[in-house]
């Protein structure tokens, strides 16, 4: 069985991401990986992701001063 470790993640929702989007558009991709995912989000700080017939349930543990979020799979 693998260790369950918290992970730090950024989350962004929207259609336009300003300077970050312009910077990323200038880069050359090293590969493409496509997947279909379904996210179920809750205002209480947990979410569920379904991808490739697997369910990933995560709980928000901490948010640092810069908005970086620490999530723990449960």
Secondary structure, 3 states (H helix, E strand, C coil): CCCCCCEEECCCCCCCCHHHHHHHHCCCCCCCCCCCEEEEEECCCEEEEEECCEEEEEEEEEECCCCCEEEEEC
